[in-house]
Amino acid sequence: MSTPTLREETAGGLTFLTDPEAAPVRFGFTERAGGVSEGPWASLNLGDACGDDPEAVAENRTRALRALGYEGEPSRLVNPKQVHGYKVLVVDAADAAHLAAFQKEARSGLDAVVCTACGIPVLLCYADCVPVVLTAPRGFAVIHSGWRGTIAKISAKALAALCQAADVAPSDVHAYIGPHIAGADYEVSRELLDRFEEAFGAGVALPERHLDLAAAIESTLLEAGMDEGSICDCGISTAQETDRFYSYRASGGTCGRHGALAFIETCARP
């Protein structure tokens, strides 16, 4: 397998981070420019639970799908209600009845989606929490990993579900850690930092009570069997790049949401 990398691409007036070598999976960490939202949500807000106009969110999602090359109906999107938990949904069929059931379950509340069904796009949204995309030859996972999900090792749970659903080993999987509030910008309580050090080791703790969530996620994935060279961290802090990404902490709590969006773009022939 090739070494995973992230590069910036622009299409349809939108910019996103992706790895073209991840085929047949197509994914992107979207940036905030190129949409129709206004005010604190400007402009490509993909989140539907942060106060923005629903029509603007729908248009933004359609633009993001098209920019990534998705040619299906936007209504096929699986977009969970995110609850800072560790539940994983597995989407393994694309017919209308199964898709409706998957979408309903996603809206009941969960924070990771594994998909092996061709032509079903998956979107999770972020504004400081860590977006993680896992790709494999026959499937992918999109993960929302805030501090609660990270300490619950949601990435390992999603990895196990992906390996089972796609019939692959952890060593066959690539991981991409997208833009999030980096450790140097993420001050937490002493109690929380102690909990993370106990769970993941001293490497997650930075000076002045700052927490490195990406280091904890990488530790989780390595412990779960992934190869060290198969994990790519983009190294971008949302709190420092508010012209490109949304940051809940930097904006004082009112902002849009960028997204991690993925789908399988080519279906295997029977």
C-alpha positions in Angstrom: 0.0 0.0 0.0 1.1 3.6 -0.7 1.9 5.9 2.1 -1.2 8.1 3.0 -0.8 11.8 2.4 -3.2 14.8 2.3 -3.1 17.5 -0.4 -5.3 20.4 -1.1 -7.7 20.3 -4.1 -10.2 22.8 -5.5 -13.3 22.0 -7.5 -16.5 23.9 -8.1 -15.2 26.8 -6.0 -14.6 24.6 -3.0 -11.4 23.6 -1.4 -10.8 20.4 0.5 -8.0 18.1 1.8 -7.9 14.6 0.2 -5.7 11.8 -0.9 -6.3 10.8 -4.6 -4.6 7.5 -3.9 -7.4 6.4 -1.6 -9.5 5.0 -4.5 -12.0 3.5 -4.7 -12.8 5.7 -1.7 -13.3 9.4 -2.4 -13.1 11.6 0.6 -12.4 15.2 1.6 -12.0 17.4 4.7 -13.8 20.5 3.5 -12.7 24.1 4.1 -15.2 26.9 4.8 -15.1 28.9 1.6 -17.4 28.4 -1.4 -20.8 28.1 0.2 -23.9 30.3 0.6 -24.3 30.7 4.3 -23.9 34.1 5.9 -22.9 35.7 9.2 -21.0 33.5 11.7 -21.8 30.4 9.5 -20.1 31.9 6.4 -19.8 30.3 4.0 -19.7 26.5 3.4 -21.4 25.5 6.7 -22.4 21.8 6.5 -23.8 21.5 10.0 -27.6 21.4 10.4 -27.6 21.9 14.2 -25.8 25.2 14.7 -28.5 27.7 13.9 -27.9 28.3 10.2 -30.7 28.5 7.5 -31.6 24.9 6.6 -31.9 25.8 2.9 -28.4 27.2 2.9 -27.0 24.1 4.6 -28.8 21.9 2.0 -27.2 23.9 -0.8 -23.8 23.8 0.8 -24.0 20.0 1.1 -25.0 19.6 -2.5 -22.0 21.8 -3.5 -19.7 19.7 -1.4 -20.9 16.5 -2.8 -20.6 17.7 -6.4 -17.1 19.1 -5.8 -16.0 15.7 -4.6 -17.4 14.1 -7.7 -20.5 12.5 -6.3 -23.1 12.2 -9.0 -26.0 10.6 -7.1 -28.9 12.2 -5.3 -28.0 14.3 -2.3 -30.9 12.7 -0.5 -28.9 9.5 -0.2 -26.5 11.2 2.3 -26.0 9.5 5.6 -25.5 12.3 8.2 -25.6 11.3 11.9 -26.8 13.3 14.8 -23.5 13.6 16.6 -23.7 13.0 20.4 -20.0 12.7 21.5 -20.4 9.0 22.0 -18.8 5.9 20.6 -21.5 4.1 18.7 -20.6 2.9 15.2 -23.1 2.4 12.4 -22.3 0.0 9.6 -23.8 0.8 6.2 -23.5 -2.3 4.0 -26.4 -2.1 1.5 -27.5 0.6 -0.9 -31.1 -0.2 -1.7 -33.8 2.2 -0.7 -35.3 0.3 2.2 -31.9 -0.4 3.9 -30.7 3.2 3.2 -33.8 4.6 4.9 -33.2 2.4 7.9 -29.5 3.5 8.1 -30.4 7.2 7.8 -33.0 6.8 10.6 -30.5 5.0 12.9 -27.9 7.7 12.2 -30.3 10.4 13.2 -30.9 8.7 16.5 -27.4 9.6 17.6 -23.9 8.2 16.9 -20.4 9.4 16.0 -18.9 7.0 13.5 -20.1 5.4 10.2 -18.5 2.5 8.4 -19.6 2.1 4.8 -19.0 -0.7 2.3 -21.9 0.2 0.1 -21.2 1.9 -3.2 -22.7 5.2 -3.9 -23.7 6.1 -0.4 -22.1 9.4 0.8 -21.4 9.9 4.5 -20.9 13.2 6.2 -19.9 14.1 9.8 -19.3 17.7 10.9 -16.7 19.5 13.1 -15.6 22.8 14.6 -12.6 21.8 16.7 -13.2 18.0 17.4 -11.1 15.6 15.4 -12.3 14.3 12.1 -10.8 10.9 11.2 -11.3 9.0 7.9 -10.2 5.4 7.6 -9.9 3.9 4.1 -9.6 0.3 2.9 -9.8 -1.4 -0.5 -13.5 -2.2 0.0 -14.8 0.4 2.5 -14.2 3.4 4.7 -15.1 4.9 8.1 -15.8 8.5 9.0 -15.3 9.3 12.7 -16.1 12.3 15.0 -13.6 12.1 17.9 -14.0 14.8 20.5 -12.3 14.3 23.9 -15.1 11.9 25.0 -14.9 9.8 21.8 -11.2 9.8 21.9 -10.9 8.6 25.5 -13.5 6.0 24.6 -11.3 4.9 21.7 -14.0 5.3 19.1 -11.4 5.1 16.3 -10.4 1.6 17.4 -14.1 0.6 17.5 -14.6 2.0 14.0 -11.4 0.3 12.7 -12.6 -3.1 14.1 -16.0 -2.6 12.4 -14.4 -1.6 9.1 -12.1 -4.6 9.1 -15.0 -7.0 9.7 -17.3 -5.3 7.2 -14.7 -5.0 4.4 -12.9 -8.3 5.3 -9.5 -6.6 5.7 -6.8 -6.5 8.3 -5.8 -3.3 10.3 -2.6 -3.3 8.3 -4.7 -2.9 5.1 -6.2 0.4 6.4 -5.1 4.0 6.0 -6.0 6.7 8.5 -6.3 10.4 7.9 -6.6 12.9 10.8 -8.1 16.1 9.6 -8.1 19.7 10.9 -8.9 20.1 14.6 -7.9 22.1 17.6 -4.3 21.1 18.0 -2.7 20.5 21.4 -0.9 23.8 21.6 -4.4 25.5 21.4 -6.3 23.1 23.5 -6.1 23.8 27.2 -8.1 21.4 29.5 -8.5 20.8 33.2 -5.8 19.1 35.2 -8.2 16.3 35.9 -9.0 15.6 32.2 -5.3 15.7 31.3 -4.5 13.2 34.0 -7.2 10.9 32.7 -5.7 11.1 29.2 -2.1 10.5 30.5 -3.3 7.4 32.3 -5.1 6.1 29.2 -2.5 7.0 26.5 0.8 7.9 28.2 2.7 11.1 28.8 3.0 11.8 25.1 -0.5 13.3 24.9 0.2 16.0 27.6 1.8 19.3 26.5 2.9 22.1 28.7 0.4 24.3 30.6 -2.4 21.7 30.6 -2.7 21.3 26.8 -4.0 18.1 25.3 -2.9 16.5 22.1 -6.0 14.6 20.9 -4.3 13.5 17.6 -1.5 11.8 19.6 -4.1 9.9 21.6 -6.0 8.8 18.4 -2.7 7.7 16.8 -1.9 5.7 19.9 -5.3 4.1 19.8 -5.0 3.0 16.1 -1.5 1.6 16.6 -2.6 -0.4 19.6 -5.5 -1.7 17.4 -3.0 -3.1 14.8 -2.5 -0.3 12.3 1.0 0.3 10.9 2.7 3.5 12.0 3.3 4.6 8.4 -0.4 4.3 7.5 -1.5 7.2 9.7 -1.5 10.7 8.2 -2.1 13.8 10.4 -2.7 17.0 8.4 -1.2 19.1 11.2 -3.7 21.9 10.9 -5.2 23.6 14.0 -8.7 25.0 13.5 -8.1 27.6 16.2 -5.2 29.0 14.2 -6.8 28.8 10.7 -10.2 30.3 11.2 -10.1 31.8 7.7 -10.1 28.2 6.4 -12.0 26.2 9.1 -14.5 26.7 11.8 -13.4 26.8 15.4 -16.0 26.6 18.2 -13.5 27.8 20.8 -11.9 30.6 18.8 -15.3 31.9 17.7 -16.8 32.0 21.2 -19.3 29.2 20.5 -21.2 30.5 17.4 -19.9 29.2 14.1 -20.5 26.8 11.2 -19.2 23.3 10.8 -16.8 22.0 8.2 -17.1 18.3 7.2 -15.5 15.0 6.5 -17.3 13.6 3.5 -16.7 10.2 1.9 -18.1 7.7 -0.5 -17.1 4.7 -2.6 -16.9 6.1 -6.2 -16.5 2.9 -8.2 -18.4 -0.3 -7.5 -16.8 -3.7 -7.9 -18.3 -5.8 -10.7 -20.0 -9.0 -9.6 
